[in-house]
Amino acid sequence: MDSLAFKKEELKIEEDDQPPGSIMREPVQPVFSHVTTQIHRIKERPFVISKQAGIFCRKFFPGVTETSWNDWRWQIKNSITNLKELEKIILLTSRERNPITDISNSLPLRITPYYASLLDPDNSEQAIRKAVVPREDELLISEGEAGDPLGEEHASPIPNIVHRYPDRVLLLLTDVCSTYCRYCTRSHMVAKNKKRFSNAVLLRAIEYIRQNPDIRDVLISGGDPLTCSDSQLDFMLSELRKIPHVEIIRIGTKVPVVLPQRITKSLVKMLKKYHPLFLSIHFTHPDEITPEVTEACSRLADAGMPLGSQTVLLKGINDNVETMKRLVHGLLKIRVRPYYLYQCDPILGSGHFRVPVEEGLKIIHGLQGFTSGYAVPHYVIDSPGGGGKIPLLPEYFMGRDGNYVILKNFEGKIFKYPDFCKRVS
C-alpha cells in the first residue's frame, strides 16, 4: 500500500497552508499589536504515542519523526481530506465512497492522522468510523430536518454571537475543526466561509459582551477554538477576563479527543491564567479514550480546569447501555465528568444517526442507580427552533397520594415520601 504524501522538512505553518477560515497565525494580526502578553514556549517532554498509533505512523507516514507526529500543526497539515487519501488507509464500501466523490456542497472530510489511526480499515460498521467517514445516508433528507435546526442565526444579534439565554452567550471563534463529525450541528457553517472570522468581527463580538452586563457566562465554540493559535486564544481570553460581569468562561472542543497533541504544556500554562475556565469535551465512544487522550485530559485537569463531556446519542455508535456505561466509566477515570447526553440534532441528512427518544430514556434508566451518580449525564434535547435545552428523565415521579409523593426507584419499586409532614403528638 502506498504511503501518504507528507513534507519531511521542518514544519512551518504559513498563511496559505492553513485550513480555510483558520486563525491559526503566529504572530497575530496587526489589530492585536497592542497585546503585550507573550506566549513563552515551554520545553515539551515527548507526548505519549500508543502502540496502535506508532504502527499506523510507520506504515503510512514512513520517515516521520515522533516529534513531527506529536506536533499538532503537523497533524492538521497532514489530515485526510479527500477520497484518494482515505482509500489508502481504509477499505471503503460503495456507501462510503460515493458521497465523498461529490462532497463539495456538504460537510467537508477532515480526519487527523492520529484519529485515523483508531479507525478499523476493514470494518465499515466500526462505531467511530461511522462518526467521521461520510455515507450515502447523508444525502437523504427526512421530515423535520433543517440546515440550522437550533435557529442559531435567528438568535444572533451580530456575527459570531448567539444570545439565546439571558445570562450567557455563545461566541463563535472559528469555522474550522481538526476533524469533522458527520452529525455536526453547525454543518451549515463550518468550513463554508459563510461567516467571516476576521479580527475586526471578533472584536465586535467582544464589545457586544462588554456592553451587555447581564452576560455572566461565555461559551467559546466554533468550529473548534483549540485549532486557533495560543496567542489568538490568549488575546480573546484576556479580553473577556477584562469584562467585570463575565464570571465564567467555557470552551467547547473535540480537540483533546481527535488531536490530543494540541494540549501542549504551553497551551495549558496559558489557559491556566483565566480561571474559572471550564472545558466541555465532545466524546462519542469508549474507543476514543486512548493513552494520548488520557494524557491530554490529565494535563488539563492537573491545571485545575473542570472537564465535562458532551456526548451525542448516535444510532449504531453508542445507543446501548453497555457502550454508554463503558464510556462514562472511562471518562470518570480520566477526570472528565459526563455532563450532557444530547439527542442528535435534526440537521440535514441526519436520519441514520438519530435514535428514538424512548431508547435514550432506557439508557438513562440503565445508568441511574446502576452506577455512580457522577457517571450519569443529563439527557437533553436542544429544542428545534431555538427553544434551548430541555432535560428528559425516566418517570420516577408517579404522582401523589394525599400528603405523600409516590416515587419509583431504579428497580421499579414504589416508595412514598411525606411531602407535607404533620406533627405527630
N, C-alpha and C positions, 0 to 999 in steps of 0.2 A: 504494500500500500504506500502510495506516495506521501511524503511529508508535506505538511502545510508550509506555505511560504512564510518567512519571517526575516527580520532585519537583525544581522549579527552585531552591527555596530552599537556602541553605547547609545541607549535610548535617549532621545531628546524630543519632547513634545513640542512641536511647532504649531502655530495657529492653524495651518492648513491640515494638520494631522488630527485635529480634534474631531470628536463626533459632532454631527450637526447640532447647533444650538448650545454647545458646551461653553461654560465659562471657566474652564479649567486652564487658566492662564497665569503664568509667573513671569514678570511681575504683573500686578493688576492694572486695570485701565487708568488713564490719566485722571478721571473723575475721583479716583480713590487715592490720588497722590498725596493728600493731606494726612493719610493714615501713618502714624508713627510707629505702630506696633510692628515688630519684626518677627518673622517666623524663623526661629533658630532650628537648624537641622540637628536632630539628636542621633547619635550613633546607634543604629539598629542592630540588635542581635539577629541572627538568621531566623526568619519566620519558619515555623514548623512546616514540613512537607510530608503529607501522609504517603504511605506506600503506594496507594492507588494513583494518587496524583503524580508521584515520581515516575511510575511506569508509563503513564499516559504522556508525560512530558518527553521522556526519552524516545518514545515511539513516534510521536507526531511533531515534535519540535527538537530534533537531534541537534546537539551543539549549543543549545540554550543553557546558560548557566543557572544555578539556583538563585543567584542574585537577580537575574532578569526575570525568572519565573515569579519571584516574590515581589517584583516591582509592580504596583497596581497600575501604573501608566502603561507598562508593557502588556499587562493583561487586557486593558481596554483597547490598546492599539492593535492587538492580535486577536481580537474577538472574532468569532464566527458570525458572518453577516450575510452569507449567500449560500445558495444550493450547492455549488461546487465545493466549497469548504466543508459544509456539513456532511456531504456524501463521503468525504474521506475519513470521517470519524464514526458515523453510524450507518447501518444498512437501512435506508429509508423505504417505507412502504409507499404505494401509489397514493394513499390517502394523505401522506405527509409530503410527498414530493410535489404534487400538483399545485397546492396553494402557494408554495414558495416560488414557483416559476412566474407568478403574477402577483407579487406582494406589494407592488408599488402603491396601491391605494388602500392598503390595510396596515396593521401594526407591523413595524419592521422586525426583522430577525436580528437578534444580537444575543450571543451566549459567550461568556468569558471562557477562556481555555480552562481555568480552574473548574468552573461549574460543568463544562463539557466532560471533564474527567470523571464526573459522577454518573454520567449517562450510560445506560446499558446499550451497547451498539447493536444488539440483536433482538431486543425486546421492545417493540413499539408500545406495549401496554405498561411499561415501567412508569410508576407514578410521576416522578419528577421530569421524566422525558416528555410526558403528555403536557406538562405545565409550561414548557418553553419551546417545544417544536410545533410549528403550525400544522393544522389538519384541515381537511376539506370542510369539516363541520363549521369552521369559522365563516364559511360563505353562506350558511343557511340562516336566514333571519326569521326569528319567531315573534309571535304576537307579544306586545308589551316591551320589546327591546328598543333601545334608543342610543344615539351616539353619546349623549350626555345625560344618562338616566337620573343622576342625582341633581340635575338642574343647577350645576355649579356656575355656569355662565350667567344665569339669571340672578345669582346671589353675589355677583362680582361687581362691586361699585366702581372699581378701577382695575386695570390689567394686573394680574398676578396676585390679587387679593380675593378670597372668598369669605364673605362675612355673613354666616348663617345664624350662628348663636350670638346672643347679646354680648357675652364677655370673652369671646375668643374668635380668632381669625385663622384662616389657612393662608400661608404665604408661599406661593409657588416660585421656587428659586431657579429652577432649570427645567427643560423639557427632555433631558437626557437620562437614560438609565444604562447601567453596565450590562444588564440582561433584561430582556423584555418578557414578562409573563403574558401568556396568551389570553388571560382573562382580565387584563388591566382595566381598571375603572376609567382611567384617563387615556384610553387608546385613541380617543378622538383628537388629542392634542399633543401627545408625546412624539418627539422627533418629526413633527409635521410643519414646524416653523409657522404655525398659526398664531402663536403669541411671541412677542419679542421679549427677550430676557436681557436687554441692554442694561448697563449700569444706571442710566437715567430713569428707566422704568422701575428698576428695583428701588432706587432712592425715593421715587414717588410712593411706592408701597410702604416704605419705612415711614415716610411723612404721614401717610394715612393713619398708620397705627399711632403715631405720636399725637395726632390731632383728635383721637377718639379715646378719651380717658376711661371709658367702660371696658376697654380691652385689657384683660389681665393675663391672657394665655395666648401664645402664638405657636402654631404648629408649622414648622418649615417642611415643605414637601416639594413635589415636582411631578414628573421625573424623580430623580434621586439626588438629594442635596449633597450626599457624600461623594458624588462624581465631580464636585467642584474642588478647586484647589484649597489648600489650607488657608492661604491669605484671603481668598474670597469669603470663605466661611468665617474666618476671624473678623473680617470687617463687618459682615452682616450681624453676627452675634454681638459685637461690641456696640453697634448702633442700636440694636434692640435693648441691650442692657443699660443704655443711657436714658431710656424712657422710664420714668419713675413708676408708672402704673402697670408696666409689664412685669408680672411676678414669676411666671413660668414660661420656659421655652422648651418646645419639644421638637425633635427631628424624626420624621418618618422615613425609613430606609429599608432596603433589602441588601445593601452592600455587605454587611457582615456575613450574609449567607452566600451570596454569589461572587463576592470579591473581598474575602476576609483580609487579603494582603493590604487593603486600603487602611486598615486600622493600625496605623503606624504609631510609634511612640511620640513622634512629633504632633500628629493629629490629636492624640489623646491628651497630651500636655496642653495643647491649645484649648480643646473643648472644656477641660477641667476648670478653666478660668471663669466659666459662665454659669456656674451652679446657681439655682437649681435648674439642671438641664436633664431632660428625660429623652430616652431613645425608644421609639416604637419600631420594632424589627419585624419584618414580614417573613415568617416561617411557614412552610407549607407541609412538610413531611419529615418524619424522623430521620430519613436517609440524608437530610441536609446537615445533621449535627455531626460534623467531622472533627478531627483534631484541629484543623485550621480554624474552623468556626468557633470551636471551644476556646482557642487561644484569643481570637478576636474579641469574643464576649468577655473573657476574663480580663483583658486589658481595660475594657470599658467599665466593667463592674469594679475593678480594683481602683479606678479613678473616681469612684463614688457616684456613677451615673445609674439611676434606676433603669432597668431594662424590662420592657414589656413586649410580648409577642402579639401581633395581629395576624391571625390565620383566616384564610378564606376557605369555606367549606366547598369542596370540589368533588364532583361525581367521578368515581373510579380512581381517585387520588388519595383522599383522606376521609371518605364518608362512611366510616365504621368505627365502632367504639375501640376496637383493638388498636388500630392505627393511631387514633386520636390520643389514646392513653399512652402509647409509646412516645408520641410527640410531646405531650405535656410533661410527662415524667422526665424525658430527656432535657427539656427546656429548663426545668427547675434545677437539674443537676449542673447546668452551666449558668445558673443565676439569672435566668430570664423568666419573668412571671407571665404565664399565659393570661392575656388580658381580654382580647376580643376574639370571638369566632364569628366571622361575617358570613351572612348569606350572600352568595355570589351576586354581584350587581348585574342587572339585565342589560349589559352592553350589547351592541350588535354582534350576532353570531356566537352568543354565549350559552345557547340552549344545551349543548352537550356537557357543559360544566355544572349546570345548576341542579341542585338536589332539592327534593320536596321538603318544605319546612318541617313536616311531621318527622322526617328522618333526622333532621338536625336536632329536634327536641328529644328524640330517642337517644342520640349521642350524649346530650347533656344529662339526661336521666341515667345513662350508663356510667357517667362520671360522678355525678353528685352522690355523695355517701359511699362511693366505692373507691375513692382515692382522696388525697389531701385536698382540703378546700382551696389552697393556693393553686392547685392544678386545674381548677375548673374555670374556664373562661366565661365571659359574658357572651351569650349568643344574641346577636343583634341583626336587624335588617336596617340598612341605611335606606330609608324610605324613598322610593322614586318620586321625582318632582321637587325634591328639596325639603322634605319634612324632617330630616335629621335621623339619628339613630334611635331605633325602637327596640327595647330589650324583649326577648322571648324566653319564657320559662315553662317547664312542665307544670301540670296542675297539682301543686302541693296544697294550695288553699282550696278547701272544699265547701266553704260556706260557714253558716252559723247554726248553733242550736241554743237559743236563749242567750245567756251571757257567755257562752263558750264558742270558741273558734274551732272548727273541725279541720284537722290537718292530716295529710297523707305523707308518710316518710318515704325514703328511697326504696324500702322493701315493700311498699304498698300497704303498710299497716296504718290504721286510723288512730289518731290521738286527739284529745280535747285540751284546749288551752283556755284557762279562765281569763277572759278579756276584760270583764268588769267585776272585779273581786268585791264581795260584800264581807264586812266584818262578821266573823263568827263569834257569838257570845259564849 
